[in-house]
Amino acid sequence: IDQGMREAAFARQGQLTKPPGSLGRLETAAVDLAGMQGCVTPGIERPWIVIFAADHGVVAAGVSAFPQSVTGEMIRNFSRGGAAICVLARESGAQLEVVDVGSVESPGELPGVRDARIAAGTADLSQTAAMTAEQCQQALAQGRAAAARALDAGADLFIGGEMGIGNTTAAAALICAYTGLAPALVCGPGTGLDAAGVSRKAAVVAQALKRQGAATGPAVLTLAQLGGFEIAALCGAYIACAQAGLPVVVDGFIASAAALAAERMAPGTRAWMLFGHASAEPGHAAALSALQAQPLLDLGLRLGEGSGAAAALPLLRLACALHRDMATFAEAGVSQG
Amino acid sequence: IDQGMREAAFARQGQLTKPPGSLGRLETAAVDLAGMQGCVTPGIERPWIVIFAADHGVVAAGVSAFPQSVTGEMIRNFSRGGAAICVLARESGAQLEVVDVGSVESPGELPGVRDARIAAGTADLSQTAAMTAEQCQQALAQGRAAAARALDAGADLFIGGEMGIGNTTAAAALICAYTGLAPALVCGPGTGLDAAGVSRKAAVVAQALKRQGAATGPAVLTLAQLGGFEIAALCGAYIACAQAGLPVVVDGFIASAAALAAERMAPGTRAWMLFGHASAEPGHAAALSALQAQPLLDLGLRLGEGSGAAAALPLLRLACALHRDMATFAEAGVSQG
């Protein structure tokens, strides 16, 4: 983070024709981006969105309102441009890439989709480690490779999204392990479980945590035990973005679990993250709190795919435009208070 | 409101490839706009922004952190394109018009500014009625005329903004009168008063309410007693938009006071309003509650000028794009939960 540019941007905000602080989070977002991009007037010209998709063995425990086939069906929907994130990417002029890191059945060759399947879904994390250590490294590497492609293409902002039936269970397990919170406080309805379903999910997560033992091992081991291919890929991408100085907008519940894993594995990664939205999934607040994050939006979204981060993109752009284009008191001949 | 279109839009949302309700407020915004625009797939192609500017006699009581000269200076800044709302309008491709309904000193002829000065500022509302009944009618008529220009130009969404040093005091007085809340609960720092200044402001509002007597008269009389030219103009514009079926996005504290006046004067006006943001000005919550309004954004803005409504514009557009362009389960061959 370029603290000098951050301070220069902060000073500029104080000179713009408005009461100091009156643009609230739009001011702080511009100042944060100035520090990240190392530029007193930051901008978002080339946003890059990657969706990592994978399946989860834990769906066998009955933790999702949707059948597992939806993961592959949604990969096809991404390819055809019909999913929410496709619409958001088009509206924002963002590049969109889909990486299949482990769907149960390969959806076949599809335009815009990279086949990088590590396995046909993870193992059931309530019974055994979700990934082997090697598989987890492969997924992290897929994330790093995606960040490298974004950088090669000149991206100035990175959004990672995910798709994977069952992945709120894996994300909840990770958040519990990293924060020490009880499963009942972190598990929620996901795509639409009823109260009995949420209780079952919490029991499944409790079983996984018990199996895994006290979460005292290295953060990467916890990720392999309880995560998923797409979560590990997001984690790898976040770490690579931070190392390269590319700002990230973190999406909702699952992305925040990956962000938490990234910060535990590579402390300092958090400094390169902005947070798009507060998810309707109740456990998101715990992950945000652990990351000391205040998201921009709170619209009751709970879709994933990077949709909450992509929805925040126009606000970040407005923040940059205001910061760059407003007149100063001196330029406009306006009296200061 | 076209309830049939609202229901058709709601049904469409249930068919799009996402868990039902998972786009949260972006779903309800699209459904609300469908009912307002009478179209199953609403859109925002021609947003229209009007800033009403005027001065306030009550600044003599020491209720503002900025000098009164700033109103005229900011009118010039609007004309030159340097203010926050100018940047937001440009970024959103919105038409922007400025109407001077009563600055203390005319800033002279300026491009993009209509000179419609009713008087050189209002009278001091703590001592006497802010406006005569006739002046209040003139200001309401200026608002109606602005709405008519927007409609003539084919606008499909209306945003009203305001500028006027001292106008958080007038807005607070109106909100107190309409809701019965005590001044201490509604008055806040505005452009930047310290705690002593806020107390002074609350005392000034209490004096005005006492002078005016129990707020049992017609709503329009309360508006004349305690309001301002720009607030009455906003009120007239909102009523005219509702009567013509043009959706409105209400901005922050002052605009919400005008919205409250509009709903009290012409019940049903509220149905044509969306709410852009929750202001950092503490009394805004009271006005929103009285209007049963849940704003889209909560970014700590407290600038006025319509900036919080304009910042919500891209989100409303994303809501329309998602509603229009996402694939249905049937189109995409995705299984429903």
Interface residues (C-beta under 8 A of the other chain):
Chain A: L16 T17 K18 P19 P20 G21 S22 L23 G24 R25 L26 A65 F66 P67 S69 V70 E73 M74 R76 N77 R80 G81 G82 A83 A84 V87 L88 R90 E91 T191 G192 A280 L296 L297 D298 L299 G300 L301 R302 L303 S307 A311 P314 L315 R317 L318 A321 L322 D325 M326 A327 E331 A332 G333 V334 S335 Q336 G337
Chain B: L16 T17 K18 P19 P20 G21 S22 L23 G24 R25 L26 A65 F66 P67 S69 V70 E73 M74 R76 N77 R80 G81 G82 A83 A84 V87 L88 R90 E91 T191 G192 A280 L296 L297 D298 L299 G300 L301 R302 L303 S307 A311 P314 L315 R317 L318 A321 L322 D325 M326 A327 E331 A332 G333 V334 S335 Q336 G337
